[in-house]
Amino acid sequence: MKSFKIQTIEMLALLEPLTSVVNDNHMIPICQSVKIEIYENTLFITGTNTEINCINKSKIKADVKVDFCVNFSKLISILKSIKNQEVNFKLSDNALQLIHDKGVLKLPTEPSREFPNPENEEFKKKAKVNGAQLKSALKVANKFVLNSELEAMANISLQVGKKIIVRSTNRTTLFQEKIKGKGDSQMILISGKASNSIFTLIEDEEVQMRYNSNKIFFKFKDREIMVVQQQGDFPVTEFDRIADSIDEAEKLEIDYDEFIDSLKRTSILSSKATSKVIFDISKKKLQLSCDDIDMSTKAQETIKAKFSDSKTLAFNVKFLIEVLGVFEKDSTFLINAANCFCIKSKKKKGLISPMLVN
């Protein structure tokens, strides 16, 4: 019988980040488990959903070699239920016993040979990127992704070269940010699901990237992440043409807090079918209004504003609130020639297309 001991808080620190990777309802049953290995006094815990493979590791005082799989959600739930203490993990007869000060909990195990391992890949291209900036960019980009898995625009574009540019769009909105880093030239597509996991898993330190035309490998500290790239052609040229229009747009001077508070109030009474908010813009004020004919509700508020012209426009109020929530308060608001609502900060650009007013 093989055994090892570890504090619950240390084990949870390795397991909890994998929540964004391991799917308890994955169609492949073994992917509902994590692989646990110990060798050379190092504990390795691996989670995968076949698109993302993540390995967390930590030094451990255990002169033992083990290699098994166990259900992720049951293991993490058990460890969370045990107060912080040292737990003795014992392996025997396809079972894992967790022995703590109140008793014993037993889980079935599976052989690790059943666990999907990523194929050995050669990664000739490499890059370095600021982890904090990449996290921030992905957090915003995830708000702009097309809700479909069938198109290239459903992915986040990561352009690597002398600079790194993150792009995403859902046709109605778009986002672009330049982040600190550089590497060998390549256009990379990451699915929205993978992007959410990467955002959760990466740290604020410098991230080492290696990649080829199929996969991306992130490595830092005690974590390794392998991500399958998506295939397709992200419309970079058309995207950049629209994004560049933000630089020539007319500035709309409004107070951020006053604006978003007003949006949140009026949105309560907006139509559930359209989520439409009307902007009546003049040179000195902005009137916001929402209504729902079916529910006989209506809202109207006016805030101070400065603009070069008078316009009546309509936007999706849910998009506006969500996008504003991930931009800095000192961002600049603008309206471009196509009547899109634009948001711009030092290195970020965002755009929301208008709706029909009537």
N, C-alpha and C positions, 0 to 999 in steps of 0.2 A: 504493500500500500504506500503510495506516494503522497506527501503532504507539504504544505507551505503555509506560513502565517503572514497576515498583512492587516493593517488597520483599515477599517471600513472607509474612513475618509480618504485614504490614499487610493483604494480600489475605485471608489466613486469618481475621484478626480480623473481617472483613466477611462471610465465607462461613460460618464455623463455627456462628454462632447460627441460621442457616437450616436446620440439620440437623433441627430440630424441626418444620419446615414442609414442606420438599421431600421427597416420597415417591418413592423410586427405582422403585417398582412402581405408580405412579399409572396409572389406566386411561386418562388423557389423556397421551399421550407427551410433549407439550411441557412438562407440569408436572413432568417429571423433570429439567428444565433450569432454569437461572437466567438472568434477563435482565441483561445488563451494558450500561450506558450511560455515556458520558462527554460532558459539555458544560459550558461555563463553568468549566473546571478543577475539576470535581467528578465523582467516580466514584459511580455508583448501582448497587447490586446488588439485584435483586428476586427473591424466591422466593414461590411460591404453591401451594396445594393446592385452590384454588377456595373453600374455607371461610375460610382465613386468607391474607392477602397482606401480606408484610413487605418494606420497603425499608430497606436500610442504605446510608449514604452517607459519603463522606470526601473532603476536599480533596486534590487531586493536581496535580502540575506536569505538565500535558499539554495543550498547545494543539491539541487534536484533538477531533473529534466522531465518536463511534462508538456503535453500537446493534446488538446481536446477542444470540443465545441459545446456550448451550453446556451440555452435560450436567453436572449438579451433582456427582454422585458421582465421575466421572472427573476433573473439574477439581480438586476438593478433595484427592483421593488423590494426584494429581500434585504439587500444591503441598506436601503434607505430606512427600513423598519427597525434595523438594529442600531442602537445608540453607539456613538463612536467608541469603538473598542477593537482589540485585536481578535480577528477571526481565524480559526484554523480550517483551511481547505484540505479535505482528504478525498483522494481519488481511488475508487476501486469498483470493479464489476460494472463498468459503464454508468457510474453514478458519481456525483459530486456531493459530499457532505460539508455543510457549513456549520462548524461547531462554535457556539458562542456561550456566554455565561449563563444563559437561560435554557439552553437545549441544543437540539440538532435539527437542521433543515436539509432536506435531500432533494437533489435535482438530477434528472437523467442527463447523460452526456452523449455526444455523438463523436465518431472518429473525425479527426481534422482532415483526413484525405477527401472527405465529402465537401469540404469548404472550398468555394471557387477562389483560386489563386490567379492573379493577373499574369498574363504571359510576360516573359522576359522581353523587355524592349530596349532598343538602343536610342538614347536621347543625345543627339549630337548638338542640338541647339540649346542655348541657356540664356537666362536673364536674371537680373536682380530687381526687386521691386520693394518699395516701402510698404510694409504690411499694414500700418495704420491707414495709409491713404487708399490702399486696395480695399480694405474692409469698408471704409467710408463710401468709396465709389460703388461697390457692389450693393451696399445697403440702399442707395438711391436707385441704381440701375434696375434692381429687382422690382421697383414700383412701376416700371415702364415696359415690362415684358409682355408680349402678345400671349394671350391665354390659348395657346394651341401648340401642339407638338409636331405639326406637319409642315411648318414653314421655317426658313432660315431666320426670319424676323422674330421667331419665338425664342431666340437665343440671345445671349449677351456677347457682343463682339469685343475682343481684346486685341488691339493692334500693338504688336511689340516691334520696337526698332530703336532709333536714337531717342525716342520718347515713347511713353505708353499711354494709349488712349482707350478709354472704356466707353462703349456705346450701347444703347438699347432703345427699342421703340415698340409700340403696339399699334402703329399706324396713326393713332389719334394723338399720342404724346411721344416725345423723344427726349433723350438725355445723353449728354456727352461730358466727359471729364478727362483732363490730362493729369496723370499722376507721376510721382517721382520714380524713375527707374529707367533701365535700358537693357537691350539684349539683342540677340540675333533676330533678324527680320522675319516676321510671320504673322498672318491673320489667324486668330484662334476664336472658335465658337464654343461657348459653354451654355448648356441648358439652364433655364431659370431654376430648376430643382437643384442642379449641381452648384449653381452660383450661391443659392441660399445656404447650402452645406459648407461651401468654402468660406463664406462670410462668418459662419459660426466657428469654424475650425482654425482659421489662421489667427496668429497673434500680431501684436503691434510692432514687432521687430522686423528686421529685414528678412524678406522671403527669397529663398533660392528656388528658381524655376528651371526645369529642363523639359524639353518638348520635342515631338516630331509631328508628323501629319495626323497621327491617330490619338495620342494621349498627352497629358500634361502631368508632370511630377513636381509636387511642391515639397520642400524639405526645410525644416527649421526645428531647432531645439530637440524635443523628444517626440516629434510627430512627423509622419510621412503620409502624403495624400496623393493618390493616383486618380486622375479624372479622365474619362473618355471624352474626346472632342466630338462635337456635332459636325455633320457634313452639310454643305450648302454654301450659297453665296449671299452674304449679308450685303444689302444695298448701300455700300459705303459712300459711293459718289453722290447718289441722290440724298442720302442722309446728310452729308456734309454741306450740300447746296442749301438745304433747308436750315441746318444749324447755323450756317454763315449769315443767314438773313436776320438772325438775332442781333448781330453786331450793328446792323443798319436800322434797327427798330426804334420807334419813338418811346421815350421814357414815360412811364406812368408813375408819378410820385404819390405814394400812399404809405401810411404807417402800417408796418407788418402786423403788429398785435391787434390794432383796430380792425384791419382788413380780415384777418383770420377769425377773430371773434364774431364779426358780423356774418361771415360766411357760415360759420357753425350754427348760428342762431337761425338764419334764414333757411338753411338746408333742412332743418327739422320739418318744415312745411312744404318742401319741394315734392314734386311728383315722383313716386317710387319707380314709375315706368321710364322716366327720362332723366331724373336727377338734374334738371336744368336750372341754372341761375342766369338771370338777365342782368347785363351791365349797361346802364345808361351813363355814359361818360361825357362829361363836359369839361371845360377848362379849369373849373374850380371844385368840382365834386364828382363823386361816383355813387350812383344809386344802384343798390342791389335788390333784386326782387325774385321771389320764387312763388309758385302756386301749385295747387293740386285740385283740378276741376272736380274730379270724382269725390274728393273728400271735403270740398268747399273750404279749403284753407288758402291763405295768402300771407306773404311776409314781404315787407319792404323796409329798407334801411338806407340811410345816406351817410357817407363819410367824406372827409376832406380829401381832395385830390388835386393834382396839377397835371394837365395834359395839353397838347398842342391843338387838339381838335375835339369835335363832338362825334360820338359813335354810340350805336346800340348793338351790343354783341351778346352772345349766349355761350355758356360753357357748362361742362359737366361739373357740378359742384363737388361731387365725391372725389373726382380726379384732382381738382384744385386743392382741396384740403389735404389729401394724401401727399401730393407733391410738395406743397408748402411745408409740410411737416418734416421733410428730409433736406430742406435747403436752409442755409444760415439766415438769421434774421436780418443781416445787413445786405442781403441780396438785392439786386436791382430788378424792378418789374418793368416790362416793356410790352408794346403792341406792335407787331410787324406789319408789313404791307398786306399780308394775307389774313390780317385780323386774328392772328394767333396770340395767345397770352404767353409771354416769354419771361423766364427767370434766369438771371445771370449773376454769377459770383466770379471770383478771381479765376478759377479754373473749371467751373461747372457751367453747363448750359442746359436749360430745360424748356420745353415748348409744349403747349396744349392747343390742339386745333379747336376752332369754334364750332358750335352747333347752329342749326337753323334757328333763327329767332322765333319764327312763327311755326 
